[in-house]
Amino acid sequence: MVRDDWVVGGDRRAAAAERIYAAAADLVIHDGLDGLDIDVLAARVHCSRATIYRHAGGKAQIRDAVLLRVAARIVDTVRHAVDGLEGPERVLTAITVAVDQIRADPVRRLMMSSGTVPGLSELHSSPVLSSLAAELSGLTDEDPQAALWIVHVVLSLAFMPIGDSRTEREVLQRFVTPAFAR
């Protein structure tokens, strides 16, 4: 009898977790964050609930892993977009690309339309996000408040747009970039 193993080769734990997170992201896109159900997820990846918990954790851990994967894609895109830029233009580009990426991602779009984001109150003050904001905008560690402010600006624009993209860019150029002019 041939055993049909649902995770084959390599690092089985990492492969199992990745398969679970990919299926969870798909479920979140279709059913929303609140609709993420461990039984449905287990059926989707053809395993037991115990396997889900063993390889990916509970519902909160899975949700966070899905959101971290979304964030990683956004950060990579912003990092590429600001490569070689400096000063106010780098800050402006980092903000606008981050906002565009947040709005374009199906998981983020779904969360914005629901009006609730798990952990949003902690998200805006995250030292990890502030550190990424500092790196992507070209700020130094000497001004952590500037990086925190950029996180607030990005999240505010992502959840409460100001007109169209042209208007938002003009607002950012008028009010944000002067704060970073040398």
MIMI-949389 format. One record per atom (N, C-alpha, C): residue number from 0; residue in one letter; atom name; x, y, z. Coordinates in Angstrom, 1 decimal, decimal comma. Layout:
<recs>
REC pos code site      x      y      z
REC NUM    a   CA      X      Y      Z
...
</recs>
This chain:
<recs>
REC pos code site      x      y      z
REC   0    m    N    0,8   -1,2    0,0
REC   0    m   CA    0,0    0,0    0,0
REC   0    m    C    0,9    1,2    0,0
REC   1    v    N    0,6    2,2   -0,9
REC   1    v   CA    1,3    3,4   -1,0
REC   1    v    C    0,7    4,5   -0,1
REC   2    r    N    1,5    5,0    0,8
REC   2    r   CA    1,0    6,1    1,7
REC   2    r    C    1,0    7,4    1,0
REC   3    d    N   -0,2    8,1    1,0
REC   3    d   CA   -0,3    9,4    0,4
REC   3    d    C   -0,1   10,4    1,4
REC   4    d    N    1,2   10,8    1,5
REC   4    d   CA    1,6   11,8    2,5
REC   4    d    C    1,3   13,2    2,0
REC   5    w    N    0,7   14,0    2,8
REC   5    w   CA    0,3   15,3    2,4
REC   5    w    C    1,4   16,3    2,4
REC   6    v    N    2,5   16,0    3,1
REC   6    v   CA    3,7   16,8    3,1
REC   6    v    C    4,9   15,9    2,8
REC   7    v    N    5,5   16,1    1,6
REC   7    v   CA    6,6   15,3    1,2
REC   7    v    C    7,9   16,0    1,1
REC   8    g    N    9,0   15,4    1,5
REC   8    g   CA   10,3   15,9    1,3
REC   8    g    C   10,7   17,1    2,2
REC   9    g    N   12,0   17,4    2,2
REC   9    g   CA   12,5   18,6    2,8
REC   9    g    C   12,2   18,7    4,3
REC  10    d    N   12,1   19,9    4,8
REC  10    d   CA   11,7   20,2    6,2
REC  10    d    C   10,2   20,0    6,3
REC  11    r    N    9,8   18,9    6,8
REC  11    r   CA    8,4   18,6    6,9
REC  11    r    C    7,6   19,6    7,7
REC  12    r    N    8,2   20,1    8,8
REC  12    r   CA    7,5   21,0    9,7
REC  12    r    C    7,2   22,4    8,9
REC  13    a    N    8,3   22,9    8,3
REC  13    a   CA    8,2   24,1    7,6
REC  13    a    C    7,2   24,0    6,4
REC  14    a    N    7,3   22,9    5,7
REC  14    a   CA    6,4   22,6    4,5
REC  14    a    C    5,0   22,5    5,0
REC  15    a    N    4,7   21,9    6,1
REC  15    a   CA    3,4   21,8    6,6
REC  15    a    C    2,8   23,1    7,0
REC  16    a    N    3,7   23,9    7,7
REC  16    a   CA    3,2   25,2    8,1
REC  16    a    C    2,9   26,1    6,9
REC  17    e    N    3,8   26,1    5,9
REC  17    e   CA    3,6   26,9    4,7
REC  17    e    C    2,3   26,5    4,0
REC  18    r    N    2,1   25,2    3,9
REC  18    r   CA    0,8   24,8    3,3
REC  18    r    C   -0,4   25,2    4,0
REC  19    i    N   -0,3   25,2    5,3
REC  19    i   CA   -1,4   25,6    6,2
REC  19    i    C   -1,7   27,1    6,0
REC  20    y    N   -0,6   27,9    6,1
REC  20    y   CA   -0,7   29,3    6,0
REC  20    y    C   -1,2   29,8    4,6
REC  21    a    N   -0,8   29,1    3,6
REC  21    a   CA   -1,3   29,4    2,2
REC  21    a    C   -2,8   29,2    2,1
REC  22    a    N   -3,2   28,0    2,7
REC  22    a   CA   -4,7   27,7    2,7
REC  22    a    C   -5,4   28,7    3,6
REC  23    a    N   -4,8   29,1    4,7
REC  23    a   CA   -5,5   30,0    5,6
REC  23    a    C   -5,6   31,4    4,9
REC  24    a    N   -4,6   31,8    4,2
REC  24    a   CA   -4,7   33,1    3,5
REC  24    a    C   -5,9   33,1    2,4
REC  25    d    N   -6,0   31,9    1,8
REC  25    d   CA   -7,1   31,8    0,8
REC  25    d    C   -8,4   31,8    1,5
REC  26    l    N   -8,6   31,2    2,6
REC  26    l   CA   -9,8   31,2    3,4
REC  26    l    C  -10,1   32,6    3,9
REC  27    v    N   -9,1   33,3    4,3
REC  27    v   CA   -9,3   34,7    4,8
REC  27    v    C   -9,8   35,6    3,7
REC  28    i    N   -9,2   35,4    2,5
REC  28    i   CA   -9,7   36,2    1,4
REC  28    i    C  -11,1   36,0    1,1
REC  29    h    N  -11,6   34,7    1,2
REC  29    h   CA  -12,9   34,4    0,8
REC  29    h    C  -13,9   34,6    1,9
REC  30    d    N  -13,5   34,3    3,2
REC  30    d   CA  -14,5   34,3    4,3
REC  30    d    C  -14,2   35,3    5,3
REC  31    g    N  -13,1   36,1    5,2
REC  31    g   CA  -12,8   37,1    6,2
REC  31    g    C  -12,1   36,6    7,4
REC  32    l    N  -11,4   37,4    8,1
REC  32    l   CA  -10,7   37,0    9,3
REC  32    l    C  -11,5   36,3   10,3
REC  33    d    N  -12,7   36,8   10,5
REC  33    d   CA  -13,6   36,2   11,5
REC  33    d    C  -14,1   34,8   11,0
REC  34    g    N  -14,1   34,6    9,7
REC  34    g   CA  -14,5   33,3    9,1
REC  34    g    C  -13,5   32,2    9,1
REC  35    l    N  -12,3   32,5    9,6
REC  35    l   CA  -11,2   31,5    9,6
REC  35    l    C  -11,6   30,5   10,6
REC  36    d    N  -11,8   29,2   10,2
REC  36    d   CA  -12,3   28,1   11,0
REC  36    d    C  -11,3   27,0   10,9
REC  37    i    N  -10,8   26,5   12,0
REC  37    i   CA   -9,8   25,5   12,0
REC  37    i    C  -10,3   24,2   11,4
REC  38    d    N  -11,5   23,8   11,6
REC  38    d   CA  -12,0   22,6   10,9
REC  38    d    C  -12,1   22,7    9,4
REC  39    v    N  -12,5   23,9    8,9
REC  39    v   CA  -12,5   24,1    7,5
REC  39    v    C  -11,1   24,1    6,9
REC  40    l    N  -10,2   24,8    7,7
REC  40    l   CA   -8,8   24,8    7,3
REC  40    l    C   -8,2   23,4    7,2
REC  41    a    N   -8,4   22,6    8,2
REC  41    a   CA   -7,9   21,2    8,2
REC  41    a    C   -8,5   20,4    7,0
REC  42    a    N   -9,8   20,6    6,7
REC  42    a   CA  -10,3   19,9    5,6
REC  42    a    C   -9,7   20,4    4,3
REC  43    r    N   -9,4   21,7    4,2
REC  43    r   CA   -8,8   22,3    3,0
REC  43    r    C   -7,4   21,7    2,8
REC  44    v    N   -6,6   21,4    3,8
REC  44    v   CA   -5,3   20,9    3,6
REC  44    v    C   -5,2   19,4    3,9
REC  45    h    N   -6,4   18,8    4,1
REC  45    h   CA   -6,4   17,3    4,2
REC  45    h    C   -5,6   16,8    5,4
REC  46    c    N   -5,9   17,4    6,5
REC  46    c   CA   -5,2   16,9    7,7
REC  46    c    C   -6,2   17,1    8,9
REC  47    s    N   -5,7   16,7   10,1
REC  47    s   CA   -6,5   16,8   11,3
REC  47    s    C   -6,3   18,2   11,9
REC  48    r    N   -7,2   18,5   12,8
REC  48    r   CA   -7,1   19,7   13,6
REC  48    r    C   -5,8   19,7   14,4
REC  49    a    N   -5,4   18,5   15,0
REC  49    a   CA   -4,2   18,4   15,7
REC  49    a    C   -3,0   18,7   14,9
REC  50    t    N   -3,0   18,4   13,6
REC  50    t   CA   -1,9   18,7   12,7
REC  50    t    C   -1,8   20,2   12,5
REC  51    i    N   -2,9   20,8   12,4
REC  51    i   CA   -3,0   22,3   12,2
REC  51    i    C   -2,3   22,9   13,5
REC  52    y    N   -2,8   22,5   14,7
REC  52    y   CA   -2,2   23,1   15,9
REC  52    y    C   -0,8   22,8   16,1
REC  53    r    N   -0,3   21,6   15,7
REC  53    r   CA    1,1   21,2   15,9
REC  53    r    C    2,0   22,0   15,0
REC  54    h    N    1,6   22,2   13,7
REC  54    h   CA    2,5   22,9   12,8
REC  54    h    C    2,3   24,4   12,6
REC  55    a    N    1,1   24,9   13,0
REC  55    a   CA    0,8   26,3   12,7
REC  55    a    C    0,3   27,0   13,9
REC  56    g    N   -0,1   26,3   15,0
REC  56    g   CA   -0,7   27,0   16,1
REC  56    g    C   -2,2   27,2   16,0
REC  57    g    N   -2,7   28,0   16,9
REC  57    g   CA   -4,2   28,2   16,9
REC  57    g    C   -4,6   29,3   15,9
REC  58    k    N   -5,8   29,7   16,0
REC  58    k   CA   -6,4   30,7   15,1
REC  58    k    C   -5,6   32,0   15,1
REC  59    a    N   -5,3   32,5   16,3
REC  59    a   CA   -4,6   33,8   16,4
REC  59    a    C   -3,2   33,7   15,8
REC  60    q    N   -2,5   32,6   16,0
REC  60    q   CA   -1,1   32,5   15,5
REC  60    q    C   -1,2   32,4   13,9
REC  61    i    N   -2,2   31,7   13,4
REC  61    i   CA   -2,4   31,5   12,0
REC  61    i    C   -2,7   32,9   11,4
REC  62    r    N   -3,6   33,6   12,0
REC  62    r   CA   -4,0   34,9   11,5
REC  62    r    C   -2,8   35,8   11,5
REC  63    d    N   -2,0   35,8   12,5
REC  63    d   CA   -0,8   36,7   12,6
REC  63    d    C    0,2   36,3   11,5
REC  64    a    N    0,4   35,0   11,3
REC  64    a   CA    1,3   34,5   10,3
REC  64    a    C    0,9   35,0    8,9
REC  65    v    N   -0,4   34,9    8,6
REC  65    v   CA   -1,0   35,4    7,3
REC  65    v    C   -0,7   36,9    7,2
REC  66    l    N   -0,9   37,6    8,2
REC  66    l   CA   -0,7   39,1    8,2
REC  66    l    C    0,8   39,4    8,0
REC  67    l    N    1,7   38,6    8,7
REC  67    l   CA    3,1   38,8    8,5
REC  67    l    C    3,6   38,6    7,1
REC  68    r    N    3,0   37,6    6,5
REC  68    r   CA    3,4   37,3    5,1
REC  68    r    C    2,9   38,4    4,2
REC  69    v    N    1,8   39,0    4,4
REC  69    v   CA    1,3   40,2    3,7
REC  69    v    C    2,3   41,3    3,9
REC  70    a    N    2,7   41,6    5,1
REC  70    a   CA    3,6   42,6    5,4
REC  70    a    C    4,9   42,5    4,8
REC  71    a    N    5,4   41,2    4,8
REC  71    a   CA    6,7   41,0    4,1
REC  71    a    C    6,7   41,3    2,7
REC  72    r    N    5,6   41,0    2,0
REC  72    r   CA    5,6   41,3    0,5
REC  72    r    C    5,5   42,8    0,4
REC  73    i    N    4,8   43,5    1,2
REC  73    i   CA    4,8   45,0    1,1
REC  73    i    C    6,1   45,6    1,4
REC  74    v    N    6,8   45,1    2,4
REC  74    v   CA    8,2   45,6    2,7
REC  74    v    C    9,1   45,4    1,6
REC  75    d    N    9,1   44,2    1,0
REC  75    d   CA   10,0   43,9   -0,1
REC  75    d    C    9,8   44,9   -1,3
REC  76    t    N    8,5   45,1   -1,6
REC  76    t   CA    8,1   46,0   -2,7
REC  76    t    C    8,6   47,5   -2,4
REC  77    v    N    8,4   47,9   -1,2
REC  77    v   CA    8,8   49,3   -0,8
REC  77    v    C   10,3   49,4   -0,8
REC  78    r    N   11,0   48,4   -0,3
REC  78    r   CA   12,5   48,4   -0,3
REC  78    r    C   13,0   48,5   -1,7
REC  79    h    N   12,4   47,8   -2,7
REC  79    h   CA   12,9   47,9   -4,1
REC  79    h    C   12,6   49,3   -4,6
REC  80    a    N   11,4   49,8   -4,3
REC  80    a   CA   11,0   51,1   -4,9
REC  80    a    C   11,9   52,3   -4,4
REC  81    v    N   12,4   52,2   -3,1
REC  81    v   CA   13,2   53,3   -2,6
REC  81    v    C   14,7   53,2   -2,8
REC  82    d    N   15,1   52,1   -3,4
REC  82    d   CA   16,5   51,8   -3,6
REC  82    d    C   17,1   53,0   -4,4
REC  83    g    N   18,1   53,6   -3,8
REC  83    g   CA   18,8   54,7   -4,5
REC  83    g    C   18,2   56,1   -4,3
REC  84    l    N   17,0   56,2   -3,6
REC  84    l   CA   16,4   57,4   -3,3
REC  84    l    C   16,9   57,9   -1,9
REC  85    e    N   16,9   59,2   -1,7
REC  85    e   CA   17,2   59,8   -0,5
REC  85    e    C   16,3   61,0   -0,1
REC  86    g    N   16,4   61,4    1,2
REC  86    g   CA   15,6   62,5    1,6
REC  86    g    C   14,1   62,5    1,5
REC  87    p    N   13,5   63,6    1,2
REC  87    p   CA   12,1   63,7    1,1
REC  87    p    C   11,5   62,8    0,0
REC  88    e    N   12,2   62,7   -1,1
REC  88    e   CA   11,7   61,8   -2,2
REC  88    e    C   11,6   60,3   -1,7
REC  89    r    N   12,6   59,9   -0,9
REC  89    r   CA   12,6   58,5   -0,4
REC  89    r    C   11,4   58,3    0,5
REC  90    v    N   11,2   59,3    1,4
REC  90    v   CA   10,0   59,2    2,4
REC  90    v    C    8,7   59,2    1,6
REC  91    l    N    8,6   60,1    0,7
REC  91    l   CA    7,3   60,2   -0,1
REC  91    l    C    7,1   58,9   -0,9
REC  92    t    N    8,1   58,3   -1,5
REC  92    t   CA    8,0   57,1   -2,2
REC  92    t    C    7,6   55,9   -1,3
REC  93    a    N    8,3   55,9   -0,2
REC  93    a   CA    8,1   54,8    0,8
REC  93    a    C    6,6   54,8    1,2
REC  94    i    N    6,1   55,9    1,5
REC  94    i   CA    4,7   56,1    2,0
REC  94    i    C    3,7   55,7    0,9
REC  95    t    N    3,9   56,3   -0,3
REC  95    t   CA    2,9   56,0   -1,3
REC  95    t    C    2,9   54,6   -1,8
REC  96    v    N    4,1   54,0   -1,9
REC  96    v   CA    4,2   52,6   -2,3
REC  96    v    C    3,6   51,7   -1,3
REC  97    a    N    3,9   51,9    0,0
REC  97    a   CA    3,3   51,1    1,1
REC  97    a    C    1,8   51,2    1,1
REC  98    v    N    1,3   52,4    0,9
REC  98    v   CA   -0,2   52,6    0,9
REC  98    v    C   -0,8   51,8   -0,3
REC  99    d    N   -0,2   52,0   -1,5
REC  99    d   CA   -0,7   51,3   -2,7
REC  99    d    C   -0,7   49,8   -2,5
REC 100    q    N    0,4   49,3   -1,9
REC 100    q   CA    0,5   47,8   -1,7
REC 100    q    C   -0,5   47,3   -0,7
REC 101    i    N   -0,7   48,1    0,4
REC 101    i   CA   -1,7   47,7    1,4
REC 101    i    C   -3,1   47,6    0,7
REC 102    r    N   -3,4   48,6    0,0
REC 102    r   CA   -4,7   48,7   -0,7
REC 102    r    C   -4,9   47,6   -1,7
REC 103    a    N   -3,8   47,1   -2,4
REC 103    a   CA   -3,8   46,2   -3,5
REC 103    a    C   -3,9   44,7   -3,0
REC 104    d    N   -3,5   44,5   -1,7
REC 104    d   CA   -3,5   43,1   -1,3
REC 104    d    C   -4,9   42,6   -0,9
REC 105    p    N   -5,3   41,5   -1,3
REC 105    p   CA   -6,7   41,0   -1,0
REC 105    p    C   -7,0   40,9    0,5
REC 106    v    N   -6,0   40,4    1,2
REC 106    v   CA   -6,2   40,2    2,7
REC 106    v    C   -6,4   41,6    3,3
REC 107    r    N   -5,5   42,6    3,0
REC 107    r   CA   -5,6   43,9    3,6
REC 107    r    C   -6,9   44,6    3,1
REC 108    r    N   -7,2   44,4    1,9
REC 108    r   CA   -8,5   45,1    1,3
REC 108    r    C   -9,7   44,5    2,1
REC 109    l    N   -9,7   43,2    2,4
REC 109    l   CA  -10,8   42,6    3,1
REC 109    l    C  -10,9   43,2    4,5
REC 110    m    N   -9,7   43,3    5,2
REC 110    m   CA   -9,7   43,9    6,5
REC 110    m    C  -10,2   45,3    6,5
REC 111    m    N   -9,8   46,1    5,5
REC 111    m   CA  -10,2   47,5    5,5
REC 111    m    C  -11,7   47,6    5,3
REC 112    s    N  -12,2   46,8    4,5
REC 112    s   CA  -13,7   46,9    4,2
REC 112    s    C  -14,5   46,4    5,4
REC 113    s    N  -13,9   45,6    6,3
REC 113    s   CA  -14,7   45,2    7,4
REC 113    s    C  -14,6   46,2    8,5
REC 114    g    N  -13,7   47,1    8,5
REC 114    g   CA  -13,6   48,2    9,4
REC 114    g    C  -12,9   47,8   10,7
REC 115    t    N  -12,5   46,5   10,8
REC 115    t   CA  -11,8   46,1   12,0
REC 115    t    C  -10,5   45,4   11,6
REC 116    v    N   -9,4   45,7   12,3
REC 116    v   CA   -8,1   45,1   12,1
REC 116    v    C   -7,7   44,6   13,4
REC 117    p    N   -7,5   43,2   13,5
REC 117    p   CA   -7,0   42,7   14,8
REC 117    p    C   -5,7   43,3   15,2
REC 118    g    N   -5,6   43,8   16,4
REC 118    g   CA   -4,3   44,3   16,8
REC 118    g    C   -3,9   45,7   16,3
REC 119    l    N   -4,9   46,4   15,7
REC 119    l   CA   -4,5   47,7   15,1
REC 119    l    C   -4,0   48,6   16,2
REC 120    s    N   -4,5   48,6   17,4
REC 120    s   CA   -4,0   49,5   18,4
REC 120    s    C   -2,6   49,2   18,8
REC 121    e    N   -2,2   48,0   18,7
REC 121    e   CA   -0,8   47,6   18,9
REC 121    e    C    0,1   47,8   17,6
REC 122    l    N   -0,5   47,7   16,5
REC 122    l   CA    0,2   47,8   15,2
REC 122    l    C    0,8   49,1   15,0
REC 123    h    N    0,1   50,2   15,3
REC 123    h   CA    0,6   51,5   15,1
REC 123    h    C    1,9   51,9   15,9
REC 124    s    N    2,0   51,2   17,1
REC 124    s   CA    3,2   51,5   17,9
REC 124    s    C    4,2   50,4   17,9
REC 125    s    N    4,1   49,5   17,0
REC 125    s   CA    5,0   48,4   16,9
REC 125    s    C    6,5   48,8   16,6
REC 126    p    N    7,4   48,4   17,5
REC 126    p   CA    8,8   48,8   17,2
REC 126    p    C    9,3   48,2   15,9
REC 127    v    N    8,8   47,0   15,5
REC 127    v   CA    9,2   46,4   14,3
REC 127    v    C    8,8   47,3   13,1
REC 128    l    N    7,5   47,7   13,1
REC 128    l   CA    7,1   48,6   12,0
REC 128    l    C    7,8   49,9   12,0
REC 129    s    N    8,1   50,5   13,2
REC 129    s   CA    8,8   51,7   13,2
REC 129    s    C   10,3   51,5   12,7
REC 130    s    N   10,9   50,4   13,0
REC 130    s   CA   12,2   50,1   12,5
REC 130    s    C   12,2   50,0   11,0
REC 131    l    N   11,2   49,3   10,5
REC 131    l   CA   11,0   49,1    9,0
REC 131    l    C   10,8   50,5    8,4
REC 132    a    N    9,9   51,3    9,0
REC 132    a   CA    9,6   52,6    8,5
REC 132    a    C   10,9   53,4    8,4
REC 133    a    N   11,7   53,4    9,4
REC 133    a   CA   13,0   54,1    9,5
REC 133    a    C   13,9   53,6    8,4
REC 134    e    N   14,0   52,3    8,2
REC 134    e   CA   14,9   51,8    7,2
REC 134    e    C   14,4   52,2    5,8
REC 135    l    N   13,1   52,0    5,5
REC 135    l   CA   12,6   52,2    4,2
REC 135    l    C   12,6   53,6    3,8
REC 136    s    N   12,4   54,5    4,8
REC 136    s   CA   12,4   55,9    4,5
REC 136    s    C   13,7   56,6    4,5
REC 137    g    N   14,7   55,9    5,0
REC 137    g   CA   16,1   56,4    5,1
REC 137    g    C   16,4   57,2    6,3
REC 138    l    N   15,5   57,0    7,3
REC 138    l   CA   15,7   57,8    8,6
REC 138    l    C   16,8   57,1    9,4
REC 139    t    N   17,4   57,8   10,3
REC 139    t   CA   18,3   57,2   11,2
REC 139    t    C   17,6   56,8   12,5
REC 140    d    N   18,3   56,0   13,3
REC 140    d   CA   17,8   55,6   14,6
REC 140    d    C   17,7   56,8   15,6
REC 141    e    N   18,3   57,9   15,2
REC 141    e   CA   18,3   59,1   16,1
REC 141    e    C   17,0   59,7   16,3
REC 142    d    N   16,0   59,4   15,4
REC 142    d   CA   14,7   60,0   15,5
REC 142    d    C   13,6   59,0   15,4
REC 143    p    N   13,4   58,2   16,4
REC 143    p   CA   12,4   57,2   16,4
REC 143    p    C   10,9   57,7   16,3
REC 144    q    N   10,7   59,0   16,7
REC 144    q   CA    9,4   59,5   16,6
REC 144    q    C    9,0   59,8   15,1
REC 145    a    N   10,0   60,1   14,3
REC 145    a   CA    9,7   60,3   12,8
REC 145    a    C    9,3   59,0   12,2
REC 146    a    N    9,9   57,9   12,6
REC 146    a   CA    9,5   56,6   12,0
REC 146    a    C    8,1   56,2   12,5
REC 147    l    N    7,8   56,5   13,8
REC 147    l   CA    6,5   56,2   14,3
REC 147    l    C    5,5   57,0   13,6
REC 148    w    N    5,8   58,3   13,3
REC 148    w   CA    4,8   59,1   12,6
REC 148    w    C    4,6   58,6   11,2
REC 149    i    N    5,6   58,1   10,5
REC 149    i   CA    5,4   57,5    9,2
REC 149    i    C    4,5   56,3    9,2
REC 150    v    N    4,6   55,5   10,3
REC 150    v   CA    3,7   54,3   10,4
REC 150    v    C    2,3   54,9   10,5
REC 151    h    N    2,1   55,9   11,3
REC 151    h   CA    0,7   56,5   11,5
REC 151    h    C    0,2   57,0   10,2
REC 152    v    N    1,0   57,7    9,4
REC 152    v   CA    0,6   58,3    8,2
REC 152    v    C    0,2   57,2    7,2
REC 153    v    N    1,0   56,1    7,1
REC 153    v   CA    0,7   55,0    6,2
REC 153    v    C   -0,6   54,3    6,6
REC 154    l    N   -0,8   54,0    7,9
REC 154    l   CA   -2,0   53,3    8,3
REC 154    l    C   -3,2   54,2    8,1
REC 155    s    N   -3,0   55,5    8,4
REC 155    s   CA   -4,2   56,5    8,2
REC 155    s    C   -4,6   56,5    6,8
REC 156    l    N   -3,6   56,6    5,9
REC 156    l   CA   -4,0   56,7    4,5
REC 156    l    C   -4,6   55,4    3,9
REC 157    a    N   -4,0   54,3    4,5
REC 157    a   CA   -4,5   53,0    4,0
REC 157    a    C   -6,0   52,8    4,4
REC 158    f    N   -6,3   53,3    5,6
REC 158    f   CA   -7,7   53,0    6,0
REC 158    f    C   -8,7   54,2    5,8
REC 159    m    N   -8,1   55,4    5,6
REC 159    m   CA   -8,9   56,6    5,3
REC 159    m    C   -8,3   57,4    4,2
REC 160    p    N   -8,5   57,0    2,9
REC 160    p   CA   -7,9   57,7    1,8
REC 160    p    C   -8,3   59,1    1,7
REC 161    i    N   -7,5   59,9    1,1
REC 161    i   CA   -7,7   61,3    0,9
REC 161    i    C   -7,9   61,5   -0,6
REC 162    g    N   -9,1   61,5   -1,1
REC 162    g   CA   -9,4   61,6   -2,5
REC 162    g    C   -8,7   60,6   -3,4
REC 163    d    N   -8,2   61,0   -4,5
REC 163    d   CA   -7,5   60,0   -5,4
REC 163    d    C   -6,0   60,0   -5,1
REC 164    s    N   -5,3   59,1   -5,9
REC 164    s   CA   -3,9   59,0   -5,6
REC 164    s    C   -3,1   60,3   -5,9
REC 165    r    N   -3,5   61,1   -6,9
REC 165    r   CA   -2,9   62,4   -7,2
REC 165    r    C   -3,0   63,3   -6,0
REC 166    t    N   -4,3   63,4   -5,5
REC 166    t   CA   -4,5   64,3   -4,3
REC 166    t    C   -3,7   63,9   -3,1
REC 167    e    N   -3,7   62,6   -2,9
REC 167    e   CA   -2,9   62,1   -1,7
REC 167    e    C   -1,4   62,4   -1,9
REC 168    r    N   -0,9   62,2   -3,0
REC 168    r   CA    0,5   62,6   -3,3
REC 168    r    C    0,8   64,0   -3,0
REC 169    e    N   -0,1   64,9   -3,5
REC 169    e   CA    0,0   66,3   -3,3
REC 169    e    C    0,0   66,7   -1,8
REC 170    v    N   -0,9   66,0   -1,1
REC 170    v   CA   -1,0   66,3    0,4
REC 170    v    C    0,3   65,8    1,1
REC 171    l    N    0,8   64,7    0,7
REC 171    l   CA    2,0   64,2    1,3
REC 171    l    C    3,2   65,1    0,9
REC 172    q    N    3,3   65,6   -0,3
REC 172    q   CA    4,3   66,5   -0,7
REC 172    q    C    4,2   67,8    0,1
REC 173    r    N    3,0   68,3    0,3
REC 173    r   CA    2,8   69,6    1,0
REC 173    r    C    3,1   69,5    2,5
REC 174    f    N    2,6   68,4    3,1
REC 174    f   CA    2,7   68,3    4,6
REC 174    f    C    3,7   67,4    5,2
REC 175    v    N    4,1   66,3    4,4
REC 175    v   CA    5,0   65,3    5,0
REC 175    v    C    6,4   65,6    4,6
REC 176    t    N    6,7   65,8    3,3
REC 176    t   CA    8,0   65,9    2,8
REC 176    t    C    8,8   67,1    3,4
REC 177    p    N    8,1   68,2    3,7
REC 177    p   CA    8,9   69,3    4,3
REC 177    p    C    9,5   68,9    5,7
REC 178    a    N    8,9   68,0    6,4
REC 178    a   CA    9,4   67,6    7,7
REC 178    a    C   10,8   66,9    7,5
REC 179    f    N   11,0   66,4    6,3
REC 179    f   CA   12,3   65,6    6,0
REC 179    f    C   13,3   66,3    5,1
REC 180    a    N   13,0   67,6    4,8
REC 180    a   CA   13,9   68,4    4,0
REC 180    a    C   15,1   68,7    4,8
REC 181    r    N   16,2   68,7    4,2
REC 181    r   CA   17,5   69,0    5,0
REC 181    r    C   17,8   70,4    4,9
</recs>
